[in-house]
Amino acid sequence: MPAAPSARVQDVVNQRRSDLVELSHSLHAEPELSFAEHRSCAKTQALVAERGFQISPAPADLDTAFRAQFGSGPLVIGICAEYDALPGIGHACGHNIIAAAAVGTALALAEVADELGLTVVLLGTPAEEAGGGKVLMLEAGVFDDIAATVMLHPGPLDIAAARSLALAEAKICYTGRESHAAVAPHLGLNAADAVTIAQVAIGLLRQQLEPGQLVHGIVTDGGQAANIIPAHAELRYTMRATDSESLRALESRMAGCFAAGAVGTGCEHVVTESAPAYAELRPDGWLANTLRAEMMRLGRAPVPAEIEASLPLGSTDMGNVTQLMPGIHPIVGVEAGGASLHQPGFAAAAVSESADLAVLEGSVMLARTVVALAENKAERDRVLELWQRRAS
């Protein structure tokens, strides 16, 4: 009698162990930034192409995205692979782990796709750190036939039902008038002063921010010479909140701070969205609970469900996906010696033995969670019914 699908998917991951670890390390060795992940995109699809997945390049007209499909079952499962890195510190968010685990999950599920009535879709989703590749792919219809989507992310803890903050990014450009700073300062309109006024207003606003709201930004242009009153200045700000409604309220208040800079200096200003907004993660309860059980089966100690919502949060465009369909984005623990995400220490840890274990165990956990979904008639029907409602 053949082994159960849940056992066979784990066997596939074990058999492909060296390939998956090699992929993770190769991605880590050549980090690429958002929308420039050409080598990473090619590497991530190579193993599934060899396995017989049908590759569709550049969905949503994104050169560094791909869609790889295997099987023809009615339950279409998406698996998201991220592979963009961070400026200056490489894979300090561990996206090499994400991509390798996504490939491992896809290869494992391909082994049982026909038996379980699955279509397995591995999605290469670029520009999670800056640019919102998943949002662009959602808008282009790349996820339209997918009933549920899974992925994982490395971090300092194991978290089954990970949450995230909604996020919006803005570029604020001030335009004034140049003049000699000593000879004729009265003829100038100082765009750098507009930046200062805006930042002071934001600093004062922080006392009144709602719980869960955060703002952080940088000055990307503040003038070129000290003796010239600058006519151009620019800010980049990120705004976060516990949910999209709170984020919209925060954006409105921040707009007033940006406007204050213009009013106080006589400059003009333009605020533009520099990337698609990210919605908050909404993990599917059944999938998250199943994943939690898989973590425990492998000897991990996930954070108790009752305190998951109290943990510090980042943001991800996977939130937009989970707003539309059942999905999960668990955190798989990696030992990083106290380093946190987006620190050089975590980049070093992303190719450690602990990181390699996260790739392999993460692949097993995700694959077995999908198998459990496919085998549970009630949950399978629920997910398909939600997809049919979305498609109609």
N, C-alpha and C positions, 0 to 999 in steps of 0.2 A: 504494500500500500504506500503511495507517495506521501511525503511529509505534508503537513498542513501548510497553507500559504504563509501564515505568520512565521513559521520556521524557515520556509524556503527563502523568504525575502532577507532574513537575517543571514542565511548561508551565502546569498549573493554578495552581500556587503563584505562578509569575511573573505570571500574569494577575490574580491576586487580591492582589498585593503591597500595593497601597495600602489595601485593605480590612483586611488582616491587621495592618498596622502601625497603622492607625487604631484597631483594636480594642485592641491592646496599649497604646497611649497613653491611650485612653479609660478602660480599667480602672485604669491607673496614676494617672490624675487624680482618681479617686473611690475610694480604698481603703476596703475594708470588712472587718470582723473576722469571725472564725469564726462560722458559723451566722447571720450577719447580712448575707450577700453578695447581697442581693436585686437591686440594680442590676447587679452583676457577673454574676450568674446569667442575667439576661435578656439582657444584651449578648452573652454567650458563645454563647447558642443562636440568636441572631438570624440570622446568616449561613447556618447550616445549615438553619434553618427555611425560609429563602428558596429554598434549593437543593432542597427537597422531602423533607428528613429528617422522619420521624415523631417528634414530641416527646411524651415521657411526663414530665409534671411531678412533682416531689416523690417520687421513688422512696425507699423505706425511710422514708416519712413525714418526709423532710427537706425543709423548704420551699425551701432554697437549693441543692438538687440537681436534676439532670435527666438523662434518658436520651434521646438522639436517634439514630434508627436509619434506615439506608438500605440497600436491597438485600435479597436473600433467599437468598444463597448459603450452602452448608453450613459454610464456614469463617467463624466469627464472631470478629471482631477488635475488642477494646476499645481506646479511646484516652481517657486520663484528662486532664481539664482541671481544674487547681486555680486558684482566683482569690481566696483569702482573703489578707489583708494582716496586718501586725504592728502592735500598739499603739504609737502614737507615731511610728513611722518608716515607715509605709506599706508600699510594695512593695519593702522591702529584701531580700526573698528572691526577687524577680523572678517572682512568680506570674502577673503580667500577661503575661510572655513565655511561660510554660507554657500558659496558656489560649489565647493567639493561635496558638501553634504547634500545639496540639491541633486547633483549628478548621481550620488550614491542612492538616493531615494528613487530617482527615476529608473536607474538600472535594476534596482530590486523589484520595483512594481512591474516593470516590463516582463519579468519572469512569470507573473501570475495574472497579467492583464486579461488574457483570453478567458481564463478560468473564472475570473471574478466579474467579468463584464465591464472592464475598465477601458477608458482611453486615457493614457498618461501623457500629459503635456508639460514638458520642461520649458520654462520661459526664462530667457536671458533678459534681465531687467536692468538697464544701465541707470547711472546717475541718481542713485538713492541719496547720496550725500548732498548733492546740489543739482536740482533740475527736475526731479520727479518723474523718472522714466515710467513708473507704473501708472501714474496719473495719465500721462500721454498715451500709453498703450490702452488703458481703459477707455479713454475718450475715442480712440480709433477703432474700438470694437474687438481688440485682440482677446479679451476675456469673455466675449459674449457667449460662447458655447461651453464655458467652464462652470461646473456646478459648485465646486469647493476648491479652495486654494490653501496650500500649506507652505511654510518655510520655517527656518530657524535663524537665530542670531546668537553669537557667542556673547558672554558677559561674565561678571564675577560670581554670579549665582545661577542656580537652576530655577527657572520660573516658568511654570506651565502655561498659565493664562496671562501672559505679559500684556501690559497696557502701554499706551504712549500718549503724548500730548499732541493736540492739533497745532499746526504750525503755519505761519505765513512769513514770507520774506519780501522785503521792499527795498528799492533803491530810491534815494531822495536826492535830487539834484537841485542846487541853488545857483541862480544866475544873477550876478550883480553888475558892477562896472569897475574896470581897472582904473587906477590912478597912482601917481607917485605917492608913496606913503609919507614923505616929508614935505615935498613941494606943494602938493595939492590934495591932501587927504579928503578935503571937503567935497571933492568932485567924484569920489569913489563910492561904490556900494559894496560892502565887504561880505562876500559870500561865506568866508570862513567864520565871521561873526555870527552869521545865520546858523551855522552848524553848532556853535557854542551855545547860543540861546536855545536851540532845539534840545541839545543834550542836557542843559540845566533843567529845562521843563520836564524832560523824561525822568531825570533824577528825582525831582520833586513828586512826580506822578507815582513813583514806586511805592510811596507810603500808602497810597490808596488802591493799589492793585488788588484784585480779588484773589482769594486762595487759588493756587494753581496757575496763575498768570505769571509769565516771565518775559523780559525783554533784554536783548543784548545786541550790541552793534559795534561797528568800527567806522572810522573815517578813512575813506579810500582816496580822497582828493581834498587837500586843504590849502592849496596854493603852491606856487613854484619858487618864489623869491620873497625874502622878508621885506624888501623895499618896494614891493608892488602890492597894492591892495588887490586881493584875488577876486576875480569876477566869476570864478567857478569853484564849487566845492561839492562834495558828494559824501553821503552816508549810506551804509548798508545795515539794515536792522532786521533781526529775526524776532518774531513775536510768537509766543506759545501760550496755550491755555488747555484746561482739562478737556474741553470739548469745543466743537466748532461754533456753537452759539456764544460761548464766552470769548472765543477768539475774535469773533466779529465785533463784540463790544470793545475789546482791547484795541483792535485796529482803529476804531472810531476815535478813541481817546488819544491814541498815538498820532493820529492825523492832526489833531489840534496842536500837539507839541511840534510837529513838523511845520505847521503853518505859522506857529509863533515865531520861528526863526525868520521867516520871510517878512512877517508884519513888523517885527522889531528892527529890521535892517533896511527895509524897502526893496529887498530882492524879490525875484520871482522864484517859485519852486514847483517842481513836478515830482509826484510820487508814482512810481510804477512797480507792479508786481514783478519780482526778478525770477520767480519760479512758481510753479503751481502750488496751491495750498495743500497741505497734508491734513487729512482728517485723523481723528484719534482711532486707535485700534479698538475693535470690538470683537474680542475672541469668541468663537462659538463655544458654548458651555460644554456640549457633549464631546467635541473634539479635544478641548483642553483637558477635560477630566480623563479621557482615554490616554492622552499624551502624558499626563501626570502619573498615571499608573505604569506606563512604560518607563518613565524615569525611575520610579521606585523599583521596578522589576530589575533594572540594570544596576541597582545599588546606589543610585543618586538620591539626594535628599532635597526635593524641590521645596521652595518657600511655601509655607502653609497658605491655603487659598484665602483665608481670612485677612492676611496682611499683604497680599499681592498689590492691592490698590494703593497702599501707603508708601510704596517704594519710589525712589527718585526715577524720573522718566525722561527719555529722549523723545524723538519723533521719527516717523517713518512713513513713506508713501504706501506701505502695506496697509496702513490704516484706511486708505481710500478703498482698497480692495475688500477689506472686511466689513465696510459699511454696505457693500452691495451683495455679498455672498458669504456663506459660512467659511471661516478660515481661522488659522492660528499662526502665531508668530512667537513661539516659545523662545526663552533664553536658555542656552545650554552652557553650563558653567565651565570656565577655563581658569586654571590657576595662573595668576599673573603677578604674584608677589606683591599684592597691594595696589598695583597699577589699575587705573580705570580706563574705560574706553576713551579714545582720542588722546591717549598719552603714549609717548614713545615706548614705555615699558610694556604696554599692551601689544604694540606692534611686534616687539621681540617675542612675546608670549604666544603670538598667533601661529608660530611654527614649532611650538614646544610639544613634548609628548602629550601633555594635557590637551592641547589644541587638536592634535591628531586623533586623540580619543573622542573629542567632541565631534569631529567629522564622522567617525565610524559609528559611534553610538547615536549621534543625531540622525544619521541616515536610517538606522534601524528603527529608532523611535517614530520618525515620521512615516516610514513605510508600513510599519505594523499598525499605526493609527489609521492609515488609509485602508489597510486590509480589514480592520475591525469595522470601519464604516461600510465597506462593500459587503461584508457578511451579515451585518445587522439590518434586517429588512425594514424595521421601523425607521431607523435613522437614514438609511439609504433613500427610502421613499420621501422622508422629510426634505432631504437635501435636493432631490430631483424635483419635488413639488415647488420648492422655493425658486429653483432655476426656471421652471416652466412659467411661474408668475412673472419673473423678471423678463423672460423672453417674449411674453405675450404683449 
